[in-house]
Amino acid sequence: MDFTVRFLPADFSENRLNVLSLVKLSLQIKESDGTVIEEFETNPSEKSYKINTELTPTMKVEVSVVPNEVIEFYPVVTAL
């Protein structure tokens, strides 16, 4: 199952994400040209993540399933 969700800087008020997932997810903050600014993986036992990068209007946040992870249920990811 493929899963990727994208957020724009305007979606955030606290630079945080809430994640409900049974598998690891990859989070990448990218510039409009595709350059990765910040990247990390989530852990299924943790629910809240702080984004350290100060988001600018030209950036986007992408969350996707780590390769080779098998998902039974789509993750729930919310921008805060």
C-alpha positions in Angstrom: 0.0 0.0 0.0 1.4 3.4 -1.0 1.0 6.3 1.4 2.3 9.8 1.1 0.9 13.0 2.6 2.1 16.6 1.9 1.6 19.6 4.1 2.3 23.3 3.2 3.7 25.7 5.8 0.3 27.4 6.1 -1.1 24.1 7.5 1.1 24.5 10.7 0.6 26.8 13.7 3.0 25.0 16.1 5.6 23.3 13.8 4.5 20.0 15.1 2.9 16.8 13.7 0.7 14.3 15.4 1.2 10.8 14.0 -0.8 7.6 14.6 0.9 4.8 12.7 1.7 1.1 13.3 4.8 1.4 11.1 7.8 3.8 10.7 7.2 6.8 8.5 9.7 9.0 6.8 9.3 12.8 7.2 11.1 15.1 4.8 11.0 18.9 4.7 11.8 20.0 1.1 12.4 23.2 -0.7 10.4 23.8 -3.9 13.4 22.6 -6.0 13.3 19.2 -4.1 16.3 19.9 -1.8 15.8 18.1 1.5 16.2 20.5 4.4 15.4 18.2 7.3 14.6 14.4 7.5 13.8 11.9 10.1 11.8 8.7 10.8 9.0 8.4 13.2 8.6 5.6 15.7 5.3 3.8 16.1 5.4 4.2 19.9 5.7 8.1 19.7 2.8 10.3 18.6 4.1 13.9 18.6 7.0 15.3 16.6 8.6 18.8 16.6 9.8 20.2 13.3 13.1 22.0 13.9 13.2 23.8 10.6 11.6 27.2 10.4 9.2 26.7 7.5 9.1 29.2 4.7 6.4 29.5 2.0 8.5 27.7 -0.6 8.8 24.5 1.5 6.6 21.5 1.9 6.5 18.6 4.4 6.2 15.1 3.0 5.4 12.1 5.1 5.5 8.6 3.6 5.9 5.0 4.6 9.5 3.8 5.1 10.4 1.4 2.2 9.8 -2.3 3.0 7.3 -1.5 5.8 4.0 -3.4 5.3 1.0 -1.3 6.4 -2.4 -2.8 7.2 -4.0 0.5 8.0 -3.3 4.0 6.6 -1.5 6.2 9.1 -3.1 9.3 10.4 -0.9 12.4 10.3 -2.1 15.8 11.4 -0.3 19.2 11.2 -0.4 21.3 14.3 
